[in-house]
Amino acid sequence: MLTTPALSYESQSDEALCHLYAETAAVGIISELYLRYGHLVYGACLKYLKDKEESEDMVSGIFEKLMQKIPDAHITNFNSWLY
């Protein structure tokens, strides 16, 4: 029985992950981006909303929206694009 090694997204650049997500729609890629940027998005949301629960909900919504936006976007700098 052959097994396929799990894909590791940790070593890939943000832009490479976006390109790969546009091709595959692999949810693990969004998870990796969340690990990298979730806390920063939360901080920005908290700064403007000044409510922890509302900010957490907003972060979830933003990352759900990323799944729709990334395939159509030409992203050269994910951090700037996300902000």
DRENROVO-419317 format. One line per field, with one value per residue: residue number from 1; y, z, x of N, C-alpha, C, O in turn; residue in one letter. Coordinates in nm, 4 decimals, always signed. Each point is the difference from the previous one (the first is absolute). Layout:
k	c(NUM	...)
n.north	c(Y	...)
n.up	c(Z	...)
n.east	c(X	...)
ca.north	c(Y	...)
ca.up	c(Z	...)
ca.east	c(X	...)
c.north	c(Y	...)
c.up	c(Z	...)
c.east	c(X	...)
o.north	c(Y	...)
o.up	c(Z	...)
o.east	c(X	...)
r	c(A	...)
//
This chain:
k	c(1	2	3	4	5	6	7	8	9	10	11	12	13	14	15	16	17	18	19	20	21	22	23	24	25	26	27	28	29	30	31	32	33	34	35	36	37	38	39	40	41	42	43	44	45	46	47	48	49	50	51	52	53	54	55	56	57	58	59	60	61	62	63	64	65	66	67	68	69	70	71	72	73	74	75	76	77	78	79	80	81	82	83)
n.north	c(-0.1180	+0.0654	+0.0706	+0.0995	+0.0421	-0.0100	+0.0732	+0.0376	+0.0600	-0.1577	-0.1858	-0.0536	+0.0527	+0.1970	+0.1084	-0.0672	+0.0929	+0.2062	+0.0225	-0.0324	+0.1792	+0.1557	-0.0695	+0.0655	+0.2147	+0.0024	-0.1416	-0.1923	+0.0067	-0.0734	-0.2223	-0.0823	+0.0022	-0.1761	-0.1956	-0.0064	-0.0660	-0.2195	-0.0855	-0.0660	-0.2002	-0.1831	-0.0432	-0.1034	-0.2235	-0.1243	-0.0231	-0.1496	-0.2153	-0.0306	-0.1496	-0.0474	+0.0322	+0.2063	+0.0539	-0.0680	+0.1174	+0.1829	-0.0337	-0.0396	+0.1779	+0.0938	-0.0978	+0.0689	+0.1945	-0.0309	-0.1018	+0.1709	+0.0849	-0.1346	-0.1280	+0.1307	-0.0858	+0.2156	-0.2055	+0.2221	+0.0840	-0.2111	-0.0065	+0.0304	-0.1774	-0.1244	+0.0690)
n.up	c(+0.0000	-0.1874	+0.0720	+0.0249	-0.0932	+0.2237	-0.0757	-0.1034	+0.1541	+0.1547	-0.1190	+0.0129	-0.2021	+0.0999	-0.0596	+0.1098	+0.2017	+0.0003	-0.0268	+0.1750	+0.1344	-0.0689	+0.0694	+0.2029	+0.0257	-0.0346	+0.0677	-0.0812	-0.2076	-0.0458	-0.0223	-0.1994	-0.1705	+0.0041	-0.0846	-0.2222	-0.0840	+0.0388	+0.0450	-0.1882	-0.0910	+0.0959	-0.0407	-0.1952	-0.0100	+0.0806	-0.1499	-0.1613	+0.0142	+0.0082	-0.1645	+0.2192	+0.1400	+0.0760	+0.1769	+0.2033	+0.0966	+0.1121	+0.2048	+0.1659	+0.0963	+0.1617	+0.2011	+0.1223	+0.1105	+0.1887	+0.1504	+0.1023	+0.1927	+0.1752	+0.0357	+0.1312	+0.1943	-0.0527	+0.0839	+0.0330	+0.0658	+0.0320	+0.0514	-0.1652	-0.1146	+0.1070	-0.0041)
n.east	c(+0.0836	-0.1020	+0.1997	-0.1983	+0.1988	+0.0127	-0.1963	+0.1939	-0.1493	+0.0400	+0.0324	-0.2165	+0.0807	+0.0328	+0.1875	+0.1860	+0.0338	+0.0871	+0.2214	+0.1354	+0.0235	+0.1458	+0.2013	+0.0750	+0.0572	+0.2205	-0.1611	+0.0793	-0.0814	-0.2064	-0.0137	+0.0632	-0.1464	-0.1399	+0.0719	-0.0207	-0.1965	-0.0070	+0.2022	+0.1014	-0.0458	+0.0897	+0.2152	+0.0381	-0.0156	+0.1674	+0.1638	-0.0396	+0.0613	+0.2222	+0.0345	+0.0268	-0.1721	-0.0364	+0.1259	-0.0675	-0.1661	+0.0641	+0.0836	-0.1445	-0.0984	+0.1237	+0.0077	-0.1737	+0.0111	+0.1171	-0.1322	-0.1011	+0.0769	+0.0329	-0.1802	-0.1238	+0.0702	+0.0297	+0.0254	+0.0061	-0.1967	+0.0712	+0.2163	+0.1453	+0.0751	+0.1505	+0.2134)
ca.north	c(+0.1180	+0.1243	+0.1166	+0.1280	+0.0851	+0.1192	+0.1216	+0.0954	+0.1359	+0.0881	+0.0538	+0.0736	+0.1422	+0.0349	+0.0139	-0.1349	-0.0615	+0.0578	-0.0578	-0.1398	-0.0035	+0.0317	-0.1199	-0.1220	+0.0291	-0.0810	+0.0768	+0.0054	+0.1216	+0.1084	-0.0246	+0.0478	+0.1468	+0.0394	-0.0122	+0.1086	+0.1360	+0.0114	+0.0902	+0.1379	+0.0398	+0.0194	+0.1269	+0.1097	+0.0020	+0.0471	+0.1426	+0.0749	-0.0403	+0.0119	-0.1042	-0.1264	-0.0984	+0.0512	-0.0101	-0.1419	-0.0299	+0.0683	-0.0757	-0.1187	+0.0444	+0.0424	-0.1177	-0.0651	+0.0816	-0.0258	-0.1176	+0.0462	+0.1073	-0.0376	-0.0542	+0.1027	+0.1107	-0.0166	+0.0461	+0.0052	+0.0205	-0.0400	+0.0798	+0.1285	-0.0272	-0.0363	+0.1191)
ca.up	c(+0.0000	-0.0093	+0.0668	-0.0501	+0.1119	+0.0181	-0.0538	+0.0992	-0.0526	+0.0870	-0.0617	-0.1222	+0.0165	-0.0017	-0.1385	-0.0555	+0.0562	-0.0673	-0.1349	+0.0161	+0.0386	-0.1195	-0.0841	+0.0656	+0.1027	+0.1179	+0.1201	+0.0837	-0.0338	+0.0763	+0.1392	+0.0160	-0.0020	+0.1278	+0.1015	-0.0208	+0.0023	+0.0797	+0.1147	-0.0502	-0.0419	+0.1248	+0.0583	-0.0787	+0.0270	+0.1368	+0.0000	-0.0545	+0.0558	+0.1453	+0.0610	-0.0250	-0.0695	-0.1348	-0.0748	-0.0332	-0.1075	-0.1202	-0.0493	-0.0658	-0.1248	-0.0925	-0.0550	-0.0896	-0.1216	-0.0721	-0.0847	-0.1223	-0.0647	-0.0434	-0.1364	-0.1031	+0.0229	-0.0340	+0.1249	-0.0028	+0.1383	+0.0726	+0.1206	-0.0404	-0.0591	+0.1070	+0.0807)
ca.east	c(-0.0836	+0.0770	-0.0585	+0.0474	+0.0387	-0.0821	+0.0604	+0.0458	-0.0101	+0.0763	+0.1212	-0.0325	-0.0302	-0.1424	-0.0427	-0.0056	-0.1200	-0.1164	-0.0036	-0.0385	-0.1410	-0.0785	-0.0014	-0.0479	-0.1014	+0.0298	-0.0315	+0.1193	+0.0757	-0.0632	+0.0393	+0.1374	-0.0049	-0.0593	+0.1049	+0.0965	-0.0562	-0.1223	+0.0190	+0.0117	-0.1340	-0.0749	+0.0446	-0.0564	-0.1446	-0.0185	+0.0315	-0.1128	-0.1294	+0.0119	-0.0817	+0.0704	-0.0835	-0.0287	+0.1255	+0.0190	-0.0951	+0.0467	+0.1162	-0.0548	-0.0608	+0.1053	+0.0675	-0.0963	-0.0030	+0.1251	-0.0180	-0.0665	+0.0763	+0.1345	+0.0116	-0.0155	+0.0936	+0.1414	+0.0607	+0.1461	+0.0417	-0.1193	-0.0171	-0.0594	-0.1304	-0.0914	-0.0313)
c.north	c(+0.1244	+0.1118	+0.1245	+0.0863	+0.1239	+0.1208	+0.0927	+0.1385	+0.0968	+0.0675	+0.0835	+0.1460	+0.0221	+0.0037	-0.1361	-0.0730	+0.0518	-0.0583	-0.1450	-0.0124	+0.0280	-0.1222	-0.1174	+0.0191	-0.0882	+0.0847	+0.0109	+0.1236	+0.1191	-0.0146	+0.0511	+0.1527	+0.0540	-0.0071	+0.1158	+0.1379	+0.0184	+0.0982	+0.1453	+0.0539	+0.0275	+0.1342	+0.1196	+0.0124	+0.0566	+0.1507	+0.0824	-0.0321	+0.0136	-0.0977	-0.1353	-0.0984	+0.0435	-0.0102	-0.1443	-0.0418	+0.0604	-0.0742	-0.1250	+0.0356	+0.0388	-0.1211	-0.0841	+0.0730	-0.0212	-0.1175	+0.0363	+0.0959	-0.0447	-0.0544	+0.1049	+0.1136	-0.0366	+0.0606	-0.0073	+0.0239	-0.0255	+0.0874	+0.1344	-0.0198	-0.0299	+0.1222	+0.0937)
c.up	c(+0.0000	+0.0732	-0.0587	+0.1181	+0.0057	-0.0570	+0.1138	-0.0631	+0.0750	-0.0698	-0.1245	+0.0301	-0.0037	-0.1430	-0.0683	+0.0513	-0.0683	-0.1402	+0.0062	+0.0390	-0.1205	-0.0909	+0.0644	+0.0951	+0.1238	+0.1261	+0.0941	-0.0262	+0.0755	+0.1472	+0.0275	+0.0015	+0.1297	+0.1113	-0.0093	+0.0292	+0.0877	+0.1146	-0.0443	-0.0439	+0.1234	+0.0640	-0.0732	+0.0260	+0.1387	+0.0102	-0.0443	+0.0689	+0.1520	+0.0751	-0.0373	-0.0809	-0.1429	-0.0879	-0.0410	-0.1148	-0.1321	-0.0613	-0.0739	-0.1350	-0.1044	-0.0625	-0.0860	-0.1342	-0.0831	-0.0952	-0.1316	-0.0799	-0.0597	-0.1427	-0.1114	+0.0104	-0.0492	+0.1164	-0.0103	+0.1393	+0.0878	+0.1212	-0.0327	-0.0554	+0.1068	+0.0812	-0.0771)
c.east	c(+0.0881	-0.0723	+0.0620	+0.0394	-0.0890	+0.0736	+0.0388	+0.0004	+0.0910	+0.1175	-0.0281	-0.0335	-0.1508	-0.0533	-0.0111	-0.1240	-0.1265	-0.0155	-0.0464	-0.1474	-0.0902	-0.0127	-0.0728	-0.1176	+0.0179	-0.0162	+0.1198	+0.0845	-0.0570	+0.0353	+0.1410	+0.0049	-0.0604	+0.1041	+0.0994	-0.0581	-0.1230	+0.0127	+0.0115	-0.1355	-0.0860	+0.0374	-0.0572	-0.1502	-0.0277	+0.0261	-0.1214	-0.1324	-0.0062	-0.0910	+0.0609	-0.0831	-0.0309	+0.1244	+0.0273	-0.0922	+0.0459	+0.1186	-0.0480	-0.0596	+0.1022	+0.0682	-0.0937	-0.0042	+0.1265	-0.0148	-0.0680	+0.0879	+0.1333	+0.0048	-0.0076	+0.1018	+0.1401	+0.0787	+0.1514	+0.0575	-0.1224	-0.0266	-0.0665	-0.1396	-0.1043	-0.0408	-0.0903)
o.north	c(+0.0183	+0.0109	+0.0025	+0.0151	+0.0536	+0.0128	+0.0190	+0.0259	+0.1139	+0.1155	+0.0592	+0.0327	-0.0845	-0.0494	-0.0232	-0.0728	-0.0771	-0.0336	-0.0425	-0.0893	-0.0626	-0.0158	-0.0784	-0.0945	-0.0362	+0.1001	+0.0960	+0.0461	+0.0825	+0.0995	+0.0590	+0.0598	+0.1045	+0.0893	+0.0490	+0.0868	+0.1128	+0.0798	+0.0900	+0.1159	+0.0967	+0.0739	+0.0974	+0.1104	+0.0817	+0.0704	+0.1039	+0.0892	+0.0198	+0.0315	-0.0321	-0.0549	-0.0808	-0.0297	-0.0258	-0.0718	-0.0624	-0.0138	-0.0310	-0.0693	-0.0287	-0.0022	-0.0668	-0.0630	+0.0062	+0.0008	-0.0668	-0.0019	+0.0464	+0.0393	-0.0206	+0.0858	-0.1158	+0.1214	-0.1071	-0.0304	+0.0892	+0.0384	+0.0388	+0.0759	+0.0474	+0.0162	+0.1057)
o.up	c(+0.0888	-0.0050	-0.0349	+0.0930	-0.1029	+0.0134	+0.0944	-0.0975	-0.0432	+0.0289	-0.0563	+0.1071	-0.0487	-0.0286	-0.0789	-0.0746	-0.0274	-0.0428	-0.0806	-0.0477	-0.0154	-0.0693	-0.0695	+0.0260	+0.0656	+0.0183	+0.0764	+0.0882	+0.0520	+0.0695	+0.1047	+0.0809	+0.0498	+0.0844	+0.1017	+0.0518	+0.0169	+0.0247	+0.0718	+0.0253	+0.0041	+0.0448	+0.0630	+0.0151	+0.0172	+0.0751	+0.0591	+0.0210	+0.0568	+0.1069	-0.1182	-0.0991	-0.0927	-0.1191	-0.1125	-0.0911	-0.1054	-0.1220	-0.1084	-0.0993	-0.1185	-0.1208	-0.0930	-0.1055	-0.1228	-0.1093	-0.1013	-0.1230	-0.1076	-0.0758	-0.1075	-0.0879	+0.0055	+0.0064	-0.0196	+0.0246	+0.0200	+0.0241	+0.0663	+0.0319	-0.0085	+0.0343	+0.0511)
o.east	c(+0.0832	-0.1225	+0.1180	-0.0792	-0.0411	+0.1217	-0.0767	+0.0706	+0.0178	+0.0315	+0.0921	-0.0512	-0.0751	-0.1091	-0.0916	-0.0653	-0.0919	-0.1104	-0.0828	-0.0700	-0.1049	-0.1005	-0.0647	-0.0744	-0.0977	+0.0692	+0.0101	+0.0724	+0.0750	+0.0206	+0.0264	+0.0709	+0.0418	+0.0078	+0.0491	+0.0702	-0.0464	-0.0904	-0.0437	-0.0326	-0.0761	-0.0876	-0.0412	-0.0523	-0.0905	-0.0674	-0.0295	-0.0822	-0.1074	-0.0523	+0.0119	+0.0483	+0.0051	-0.0101	+0.0429	+0.0413	-0.0120	+0.0078	+0.0495	+0.0224	-0.0174	+0.0237	+0.0453	-0.0069	-0.0048	+0.0565	+0.0209	-0.0013	+0.0378	+0.0887	+0.0563	+0.0072	+0.0412	+0.0192	+0.0574	+0.1167	-0.0824	-0.1145	-0.0962	-0.0915	-0.1133	-0.1171	-0.0373)
r	c(M	L	T	T	P	A	L	S	Y	E	S	Q	S	D	E	A	L	C	H	L	Y	A	E	T	A	A	V	G	I	I	S	E	L	Y	L	R	Y	G	H	L	V	Y	G	A	C	L	K	Y	L	K	D	K	E	E	S	E	D	M	V	S	G	I	F	E	K	L	M	Q	K	I	P	D	A	H	I	T	N	F	N	S	W	L	Y)
//
